[in-house]
Amino acid sequence: MKIMHIADLHIGRTINQFSLLNDQQMILNQLIERIDEEGIDVLVIAGDIYDRSIPSKEAMQVYESFLLSVNVDRKIPVLAVSGNHDGAERLGHARNYFKQFQYYLSTTIEDSLTPVIIDGVHFYLVPYIDLAYARQYFNDESIRTHQDTYQKIISNIENNMDKNKKNILISHLFVAGGAVTESERELVIGTVEHVNKSLFDEFDYTLLGHLHTPDAIKDEKVFYSGSLMRYSFSEIGQRKGYRIFDLNENVVNFKPLKYERDLEVAQGTFNEAMHLQLKCNQHAYLRLELSEMEAVNEPMAKLKQIYPNLLELKPILKANNTFTMSKDVTSLNTMDLIATFYQEMTEETLNDQQIDTLHSLLTAGGDSDET
C-alpha cells in the first residue's frame, strides 16, 4: 500500500488581502498528477483543509473539485481530519453519508475511536479537539491541556486496538519541541497545546498536520508533512510538498512540489527597486525592504507597477544602534532641531516639501521657528 500524506492546505488563504486561491488550485492539480505517477492507494489529509471555519464558496469549490478527481474519478480512499482552522461541525456535515464512497472524515472524538480499515491496515483519525469539548465529552473537569485530551483519546483507542495489525494514527496537533512559524495560529497561551510524541509509541506510524514544515520534528515513526505552500515570509527556506509511505517496503519519502510563484524577500534602495536591480523574481510574491524612500509619495503604488505581486513593503531607516548628536543643539530652534535629528538618523537632509509641511504643522500647533 502506498499512502500520500498531505496537510495544512489552508484553501482560501490570503496574505495581506491577496488571494492565493488560484495558486492553491494549481498545486492541487499538480498533486493529482503526482497521485497518478506514484500509484497512490490512499490519500491522507491531516487537517486544516480550509483556512477559515466558514470558507468562501470559491474555496469550497476548489476542494470539491479536488475530491471528485481523487475520490470519485480515481476511486482512491481519502482519510481526513479537521484542524484548528476548520469549522469541525460545518466541515463534518454528511460525513457518515460520504463513507460509502470511501471519503472518511473525522471531526469528533467519537469518530476517532473506531478505525477505518483498508486492506488490513487500521487507520485512527483523531481531529483537532477543543479543550472545552473534551471536558464535556469525557465528563472530566480535570482536563486542562491537549496532552490530557489526546492521552484520554489514545488510551481509549489502545484499549481496543488490535496490535497484531498495522496501526496508523492521523491527527492535527502540536508535538512538543516542534518548530513553529508565524503561520501557525496560536491555539492557546504557553505550552497548554503541546503533546508529547511518546503518546504515539504504540502506532506503526503517526501522520500529523498543524506545523508547516516537514522538518518540525525528527522521528522514525512520527511525521509532519508540512503545508503544501508557503503561507508567510517566515516559511522561506522550508521544504514544501508531501510524504509517501510505502507500507510494503517500509519506506518513507518526502517529495517537493513545484511553484509558478513563490514568496521572496529582497532588500535594497528604492531607486534600485525601481530600476530592477534587486536580487529577486519580479513576478514572485514579494516583501521588499527598502531604504532611501522617505521622500517618496505613494511608494507602494509606484512599486506595484513593476512588481505586480508585491505583498509587503518595509522601510529601512539608516540609524545607529546608539544615538548621539554630532553638534550642540541647545541653541537650536524647534525647526532646526527636527532637521538636525532627521539628518543624524537618516544621513539625509529634509527636502523643501518636508520643510514646508513641518513649518505648517509647527505654526498650527502654536510653535514657530523663532526662539
Secondary structure, DSSP 8 states (H G I E B T S, - for coil): -EEEEE----BT-EETTEE-HHHHHHHHHHHHHHHHHHT-SEEEEES--BSSSS--HHHHHHHHHHHIIIIIIS---EEEE--SSS-HHHHTTTHHHHGGGTEEEE-SHHHHTS-EEETTEEEEEE----HHHHHHHHT-TT--SHHHHHHHHHHHHHHH--TTSEEEEEEE-EETT----TTS---SSTTTTEE-GGGGTTSSEEEEESSS-TTSS--SSEEE---SS--SGGGTT---EEEEEETTTTEEEEEE---SS-EEEEEEEHHHHHTT-SSS-TTSEEEEEEES-TT-SSHHHHHHTT-TTEEEEEE-----SS---SS--TT--HHHHHHHHHHHHHS----HHHHHHHHHHHHHTT--S--
